[in-house]
Amino acid sequence: MTAALIPAGLLFPESLLHSQWFAVLATFVAINTVMYAALALAKILPKLHPTEWIRTRNERSETRSIHPDAAD
């Protein structure tokens, strides 16, 4: 049996890795990765409703129900 050589990947020359367009591409990929991770994390966390934290003018401070012990 003979072993077949299968390339495991590409090996770029060092001059290519220090070029301007490669730095721009690496920056774009880094920003894209951070944004994707932030959106995935935001999708996992529960939704926040800031309007529930602030009492509006139309909302009563006390219940006027005939069942005063009822939950709000």
N, C-alpha and C positions, 0 to 999 in steps of 0.2 A: 504494500500500500504506500502511496505517496501522499504526503501532506500538501494540501492546497493552501496557498497564502491568501488570506482574506484580510483586506485592510480594515483596521479597527476604527479608523477615523481619518480626518485630514490634519496635516501638520502644516501650519502656515509659517512662512518665514517671519523672522522677528521684525523686519522692516514694515511688513504689512500690519502687524499688531500695534505699531507706533504711529500709524498714519492718522491723519485728521478725520477721514470719513469713518474709520473704524471706531474712533473715540465717540463720534456722534452717534453711530449705531449702538454702541455699548451704553451710552447715556439714555437713548430712547428705550432700550430694552429694560434698563434699570427702573426708569420712571413707569413704564408699562407694568412691570412686575409689582411695584409698590401700589399702584392704583388698583390692580386686580386683587391684591391681597386686602386692601382697604374695603373694596366693594364686597368681597366675600365675607369679611368680618361684619360689615354693616348688615348683610343679609342674614347672618346668624343671630345677631343680637335682637332683643325685642324692640318694638317700635316705641319711641318716646312721643308723648303728646303733651307739649308744654302748655297748651291751653287748659289742661286739667289742673295745673299747678296754680294758675292765676284765677282769682275770683272776679267775675265780670259784674257789671252794674245790674244786669238782669237776674242774677242768681241770688237767692235768698240765703241769709246766714243761718236761719233755723228752718226746720221743716214745719209745715202747716198742715200736715196730714192728720186724718182722724186716727191714725195709728202712729203715735209719736215715737215708738220704739223701733219702727221699721228702719231697715238699712237704707242709706242714701243711694 
